[in-house]
Amino acid sequence: MPSLYVNLLRRSSGLWKAAHQLNRTPYILSLNARALSVIHGNLDSLSKPVKDFVEKNAELCKPANIHICDGTPEESKNLLNLLQNEGVLRPIKKYHNCWHAITDPKDVARVESKTVICTPSERDTRPILGKGVKGKLNQWMSPKEFEAAKNDRFPGAMKGRTMYVIPFSMGPVGSPLSKIGIQCTDSPYVVASMSIMTRVGTKVLDVLGEGEFVRCLHTLGQPLPMEKPPVNNWPCNPEKTLIAHVPASREIISFGSGYGGNSLLGKKCFALRIASCIARDEGWLAEHMLILGITNPKGEKKYVAAAFPSACGKTNLAMMNPTLPGYKVECVGDDIAWMRFDSNGVLRAINPECGFFGVAPGTSTKTNPNAMATITSNTVFTNVASTDDGGVFWEGLEDETPKGAKITTWLGVENWNKDMKTADGKKMLAAHPNSRFCTPARQCPTMDPAWESSEGVPISALIFGGRRPQGVPLVYEAFNWKHGVFVGAAMRSEATAAAEHTAKVVMHDPFAMRPFFGYNFGDYLRHWLSFEDKSGLKLPRIYHANWFLKDKNDKFVWPGFGENSRVIDWIIRRCMGEESAVETPIGYIPKEGALNFDGLDSPVSYKELFNVPKDFWQKEVQEIREYFNEQVNQDLPQEVADELKALEERVSKM
């Protein structure tokens, strides 16, 4: 090897040493007369489409080195050690192979305002709105603007860094329901996290062959040497962050953020935004839904999928320990469901992920013991607080943290206690509200035996829901498929900390997909409605659930958590043909006595749980109509408009 190349490699941020540790001889790639080193893997072993994609990104971003990921435990160990040496991760001594990252405080959540869909026509991305109306269902960027933004950001963006090439499968490798992506990134944190959240490795490349894949390009946007040292050793470029999706070419291009939802491109970007476009074209559904199986004392098992906005208890529900005697709940997935009708007309679902990227605050042995058991090994925690005994802390763990333990907040404030205030007088939190754990799904004690089934699990019911303190009953059933699509379209919920919104504001969040649609919401509704017209399909029943009703004293009316199994039990019995419901203007609710309240720690009021106030629903109809008129406009399907009108008429007769 020419000595010039050797010297260049030795000066590349210690990565010659990393290559040596991996027992790999750097492979020199000649690219337009510029020498690049492939310090791990073999570029020539890639299929031509993949190789072309990698070379194109290398020429654009000009990294110092290329690392082709193989997904092996050895690779993961070396990357974690590299991140520790760079100060991005520190080991959590209390648990096995667990790590702690603190981000730049400017890079802590999904950035919806900088997340765009790029299509030739704006209407392909979102409904055309009236003059002066700000659209809330997707941000659009024209191809011309996108090219300008890309050319402004990406040339040379990886200088001095290694470009990692991640071949990953969304769904079980080789399943006909799965899809494959290739992500190029200059963040080893992203590689470590993607290796938990997706199936990474050479087997993915073997299955892909010369086939189609989703093209994912991500950079931190901080070429070396950096002009300013990174905050918390977390390089990012929040002023120029952009997360762009190009559905036509199945591309995702992300710049400037290292945070999960913006940089782990297999997650929301691929699994929902791009996948929803693929699903529309191929006749299936890519949804923001958990999947769980429930088995009753008779051994009868059914699966349901449920859509709730982020941080609304999806993971808790997916991993629930049922309180009903003799029942068992098993988890298939906690966040995303890809669903396709099989040759017998049965809707089958897979979880395209193989990890949990869960919200930490509120997770405890009381609320989710299975999550707590899952995260005690092989987990990456981000923006949680730490304890002086080598553990982690967040709001919700007060009763599980040793008394006298000294807590350091995610922002580095030592000796934290719950009474501390910030400089502006607000309550000081120990962990960021959107702090996360990234952990392998296989470690969950209640993973369903079929969670990696290549054919998927059969879905009997679909559940929509959100945080509604007043007016919306604990559970109700849609009259039919069309009405169920309307229920999903009309979903509203209190905002969460997963994005840059103010909490406690009730927002419209149709299908819990508001930030994740890959195309025009009106067309999305038409896609859902189209399944009713297809013969031979066994359409699941559709429900709405609300665990968050409060009384006049602002106390929760329903205990939630494991007690939610009582609601799932009623839903399953309804799917099996039980006549245990009464009709209301908004849908079917359980008959009094149909929901099993035996053994509840505190008494609950049926009337309080299933009240349908006329004045509330008159206002709800008005809010929904205003939202549809403003945000969906002429793209609203007539069938949905008719359902709204029918609801209004039923409510008026109460």
N, C-alpha and C positions, 0 to 999 in steps of 0.2 A: 504494500500500500504506500502511495506517495507520502513522504513525511509531512508535506503541507497539510494534507487532509487529517493526518493523525494529530497534528498540533491544533488544528481548528476544532476537532472533536474534544480534545482535552480542555479546551477553553470554554466548552458549551455547558456551563452551569453544572459541572460535575457529572454530566450524563455519560461520558466515556466510562466513568467508574460504574454507573448503573448498568451499562451494557456488559461490562466485565462481570458484575455480580450475577447477571442473568446468563452468563456463559455463552454470550453471543458475540460473534465478530461483526462489527459494523459493516453493512453492505452499502457501497457507494452507488448512488443513483445519479446519473448525468441527466440533468433537466435543463434544457436550453442553456447549456454550457455552464450551469451552476451546480456545484457539487452539493448533494444532500446525503446525510448518513441515515440508513435504516438500521437502528441499533437493536431492533427486536423484530423478528419475523422476516419474511421474504416477500418482497413486492411482486416478484415474478410468479409467485404461487397464486396470486389473486386472479380472478376472472378478468377479462378485458374491461367490462363495464365498471367493475370496482376499481381496478387499477387506474383507469382513466379518471375516475372521480377523485381518487386520492392524489394523483399527479396534478390535476387541475387545481385542487385546493392548496397543494404545496406551492405551486407556482404563484398563486394569488397571495397566500398568507406568509410565504417565505420562512417557514420554521427552520430551526437549526438541525433538527433530527426528526425522524419518523419512527414510531413504535406501533407495530401492528399487534393488537391485543389477542391473546390466545385464551383468556378466561381461566387460566390455571390457578390453583392456590398459591403457587410460587410467585406468579406475577402479582397477585393481590397483595401478598406479604411484602414484596419489594416496593410496591406503590405506596402502601401504608407507611413503610419506613421512610420513603422519600418525603411524603407529606409531613411526617414528624420532624425530619431534619430541616424542612423548610419552614417549620413553625405553624403550618396550617392545621395540623392535628396534634393533639396530645393524648396519650393513653389514659384511659379511665381504669385505675388500678383495682377498683372494687369488683370489676366484671371481666370476663374472659374476652380478649380481643375486641374491646370496645374503645371508641375514640370520640373525641370532643372537638368540634370546630366552632369558632366564633367568627362571624362574618363582619365585613364592613357594615356599620349601622345603616348605610344607604342601600344595602343590598340584602333585604330580609324577606321578600315576598314576591309573588307574581306581580308583574308590572303590566296591568291590563291596558293602561293608557299608551304603552309602547309596544303592544302586541297587535300585529296587523295581519290581514289576509290580502294577498296580492292577486288580483284578477283583472283581466282586460276591461270588464264592465263592473262598475260599482254595484250594480244590482245583483250580480252573481255572488257578492259577498254579503250584502245586507239590503233590507228594504229601502226603497227610495222614500225619503221623508219630506215633510213640508219645509218651507223656507224658515231658517232659524232654529230648527229642531235638532238637538244633538242626539245622534244615534247611540244607543246603548247595547245594540246587538251586533257586535263586531266593529273593528276599526279597519277601514279600507285603505289600501295604498295602490296606486296605479303602477303598472310595470315600469314606466319611465321614472317615477319617483323612487321605486324600489332599486332600480339599477344605479341611480344617482346616490342613494343612501348606501348601497353596498360598496360602490366604488370609493365613497368617502371614508369608509370604515375598514374594509378588509385588506386592502393591499399592504403587505408587510406586517399585519397585525400580530403574527406569531413569531416575529424575529427574536432569536435568542432562546426560544422555547421549543419543547418537543411537541410535535403533533401526534396525538394518539389516534389510532384508527380502531374503532369499536364495531365489530360485526355483532349485531344483536337480534334476537328473535322476540317478537311480541307474541306470546302464547307458546305452548309446547313446541319444541323444535320438530319440524316436519308435519305438524298438524295442518289439515286443509283449512282450518279456521285461523291459522297464524299468519303473520306477515313479518318480513325481515327489513331491518334498517342498517345503514352504515353511518356511524357518526364520527366525524373528525373534530377533535377538540384539543386545546392546549392546556386543559385543566386535569391534573391527576385526581383531584377530588371528584370530578365528574366521572372519571373512569371507575374509581372505587365505588361510587354510588350506583352507577349504571350496572356494575357487576353484581350488585345486590338486587336491583329492581328489575333487571331483564336477564335473559339467558345469553351470555356472551361466550364466544369461543370459535374455534376452528370448525366445529361441527356445524355451526350456522353457515359458514362459507361453503361447506360441503353440500348442504341442503340447497343453498341458493344457486350454486352453479352459475350459469349465465342468465339467471332469471332477474325479474324486476325487484327493486328495493327502494325504500324511501331514503332520500339523500339528506343527510343532516350535517350541517356545518356550524360549529360553535367556537367562539373565541372569547377570552376574557377582555380582549381589547387593550392589553397592556404589554406591548413588546418590550423586550429588554435591551438596554437598561431602562428602567422606569424613571420618569422625571421626578416623581415623588415616591417615597416609600409607601407600601400598601398599609392600610389601616388593619390592624389585627392579622398581619401577614396574609391578607385576603385581597388579591388583586382583582379589580373590577373597574368598570368605566361607566358609572350610573348616568353621567351627563349625556352619554351617547348610546345608551342601551336601546336595542331594537330586537324584537323577536318576530320574524316574518315567516309566513307560510305561503307557498306557491302550490295550490292544489293541482293545477294542470300538469306540472312536472314532478309532483310528489316530493317537494323540497321544503326543508326547514332551515332557516338561516338565523342564527342567534348571536348577538354581539353585546358584550359589556357586562353581563351578569353571570355570577357563578352560582346563584341560588337555584335550588332544585327545579321548581316549575319553569324556570327560564333556561336552564342549562341541561337538565336531564331530559333530552329531547324525545326519548321514548315515552315519556309520561304524558302530560296533557297535550303537548304539541303534536305528537304522532298518534297516541292512543285515542285521542278525541278529535282534534281539529282536522288533521289529515285523514285519519281513519273514518271520520263521519262522511267525508267526501268519497272515499273508496267504498264505504258501505252503501251510500246512495247509488253509486254507479253499478254495484254488484248485487244490490237487493238484500242487504242485511242492516243491522243496527250496531252502532258504536256509541255506548252510552256511559254517563257518569253514574254508574250503579254498582253497589255491592252485590254479592251473590252469596246466599247461605242456604244450607239444607236443614230441614227440621224433621225429626223422627218422633212420632207419637208413641205412647205406651204399647200400642198394637203392632209396632214395627213398621208402620206405614210412613214412607219418607217422601217429602216434596221439596222442591227448590223454589225460591223466590229471588227476584232481583229488585233492588230498591234504590231510588234516586233521592239523595239529600244533598244540599249545598255543602261545600267544604266546612269542616269543623262543626258539623251538626250531629255528631254521634254516629256517623257511618261505621267507623272502625269498632266502636263499642257494640253496635248492633250485629255486625258481622262476626264478632268473637264472643257473642253473648253466652253467659251461663244461665240457662233457663231456670226459673224458679218453680215452674210447674213440675210436679213429681212425675217421673217416668219419661220426660221429654229430653231429647238431645239435639243441640244445635251445632252444626259444623260449618266451617268457613271455606268458601271457594275463593272469594276475593273481597276486598274492603273498599274498592274505589272505582273500578272500571269493568264493564262487561261488554264483550263482543258477542252478539247474538244473531243466529241464523236459523231459519226454518229448515229442517231436514226433509228427506224424501217422503216421510210420513206426515209432514205438516206440523211437527213438534218444534217449538222454539227451543234451541239449544244454545247454551252460553259457555264461554270460556273467560277466565281471567287472563288478560294478555300480559300481566305483570307476574313476577315471582318474588316480590318483596312488598313491604309496607312502608310508605312514606307518611307516617302518622303525625298528627298534631300532639305534642307532648302535654301542654297544660290541660289539666282536667283528667288525664289518664292516671289511674291509681289502682291499687289492689281492690278497692271497693267498686270502682266504676268499670274496670276492665282487667281482671286478674290474668286473663290469657295474654293480653298485650304485654303486661308486666313480666310474665314468664318468658315471652318471646324475646324481649330486648336485653336480656342479661348476658348475651354473647354475640359476637360478630356484628355489632351495631355501630353505626355512625350517628352521633347526636350533634345537632347543630343549634346554636344559640340558646341552650339550656344553661341553668346555673350549675355551680359545682360546690361540693362539700369538702371540708378539710380531711375527711376520712377516705378520700379518693372516689367518691360517688358523684351522682348528679342530682339535681333538684329542679322542680318547677312547681307552680301553683297547683295544688291538689295532692302533693306528697307530704303535707305538713304532719299528718299522723304516722307516716312511715319513716320519717327522718329522725335519727337518734337525737334525743334532747341534748342540747348543748353543742350540737354540731355547728360549726361556723360555715356560713354560706356566702359564696362570692357570686354576685349577679353576673349575667351574661355580658354586662358592660364593665365588669371589673370592680364594682363597688364591694368592698369586703365587709364582713360582719353584718350582713343584711338581716333585717327583721321586717315583719309585715306592716309595721307602723311607720316605716321610713317614707319620706316624700321626695319628689324630684325638685329641682330648682324652681319650677313654676307651680309648686304646691300640689301636684298630682300624686296619686299613689305610686310608689316605686315598685315595679314588678321585678321578681328575681329572674325569671326567664322571659324571653320575648314571647308575646301572645301566639306567634306563628312558629315557635321553635319546634323542631322535628326530631323524630327518630327514623332512621333508615335501616331496616332489619329484614333478614331473609324470612319469607313466608313459611318455608319448610319447618321453621323452629316453633311455629304456633302449635300449642297442644291440641287445638281443635280443628286443624286443617282436615278438610273432607277427603276421604280416600280417593275421590274422583276429581280432585282439584286440578290435576294435570291431565285429565282425560282428553285425548285428541279429538273426540267427537263432541265434547261439551256435555253439560248436565241439562236435563229437561226443565224448563221454567213453567211453573203453574200460575204464578201471579207476578204482577209488576206493581210496585208501591212507589208513590211519589210522596214527598213530605218536606217539612221545613219547620223553622221556629215561628210559631204563631201564638203569642201569649193569650189572645182573646178570640172568641167567635168560631174558631175552626175545631170541630169535634175530634176526639181521640183517633177515630178511624171511620172512614166511610168508603163504600164501594161504588164505583161508576156504574151507570145503567147499562152501558155497552162499550164497545171499542171506541166508537166515535166520541162518546161522552168522556171516555178515559183520556183520549188525546187532548180534549179541551181541558180536563183537570190538570194534565201535565203542563199545558200551555199557560194556564192561569196561576201557576205556582208563585207564591210570595213567601219571603223568609227574612228574618233579621240578618243583617250583613255580618260577615265573620272576619277574622283577622288574617285569612289566607290571602287577601289582596288589600290594596290600599283604599279601604273604605272605613267610614266611621261606624263602630258597632252600634247595635240597638236600632238602627234605621231599617224599617221594613222595606225590602227591595223586591221587585219582580225578578224571579229567577226561573224562567220556564224550563221544565225538565231538569232542573239543577244544572243546566248547560249554558247559561247565559254567557259566561266567559269562554266557552269552548266550542261553539258552533264553527264548523269549517266552511259554511256557505249560508246563503240567505235563509233566515228563519222561516219565512213563508214556505219556501221549497222544502225545508226540513219537515214542517207540519204535513205537507202534501205527501212526503215520503212515508211518514207514519200512517196517514190515512189510507194509503194505497194498499196496505196489507188486508184491509177489510174486504176489498174487491177481489182478492185472489182466492180461488177455490181450493179446498182441501187443507186450509190452514187451521190449526187448533189454537185460536187466539187466546192468550192468557187473560184472566180477569185483571182489572186495574183498580187500585185502591189509593186512598190518600191517608197518611198517618201524621199525627201531630202529638209528640211526646211532651210538648213544652207549654201546655195550657197553664195559666196562672190564675189564682183567685184574687179577690179585692185587696188582699194583704201582700200581693206580689210573691206568693208562695206557689210552687208547682203543685198542680192538682193530681197529677199522675206520678208515681214513684220512678217510672222509667227503668233503664238498664235491664237487668234480668227479668223484670216484670213485663217487659215488652213481649216476652214469649206468649203471654196471654192473648195479645192482639194477633200475633202471627198464627197462633192456634186457631183463632176464629176465622182468619183469612183462609187457612188451609181447609178447615171444615166447610167453608162456603165453596171452595174450589171442588170439593168432593160431593157437592150437591145438597148440603144441609140447608134447610129452610129456617134460618135463624136471624133474619133481618127484617127491618121495617123500612118503608119508603119515606124519605123526606125530600124537600125541594132540591137538596144538593146531591143526593145519592142514597144508597141503602146504608143504614147504621145497624149495629147489633140490637136485637130485641133485648129488652130488660131481662137479665138473667142468662143471656147467651154468652156473655164474656165471663170467664171463670175468675171470680174475685176471692175464692177460698184461699185462706192462708196469707193474705196481704197483711203486712205489719201494721198498717194504719188503714182505717176505713176510707173508702172513696165513695163519691156520690155519682150514681149513674146519670142523674139529671144534669149535674155540673159537667160531666165528661162528654155528654152527648147533646148539649143544648145547641140549637141552631137559631140564634136571635135574628128576628126579621130585620131590625134596624141595621145590624152589623152587615148582613148579607146584601141589603139594598145598597149600602155604601161600598161593599166589596164588588158588586156588579159594576157600579159606577167607576171604581178604580181600574178594574180590568178593562172595561170599554175604553177608558181614556188611554190606557197603556197600549192596547191594540191599535187604536186610532193614531196615536202618536208614533209608536215604534214599529208597527208592522204595516199600517196604512193599507194601500191597495193590494199588498201581497198576502193579506190574511185570507186563507181559504174560506170559501162561503160556508163550508160545513162547520167550521169553528165559530164563525159569526152567528150561525143558526143556533148552535149550542148555547152561546151566551144569551141570545134573545130568549131561548126556552127557559134558561135558568132565571132570568129576570121575571118572566111571566109566572113561573112557579113560586118565586119568592113573594111576588105581589099578592098572591092568593093566600098567603100564610095567615 
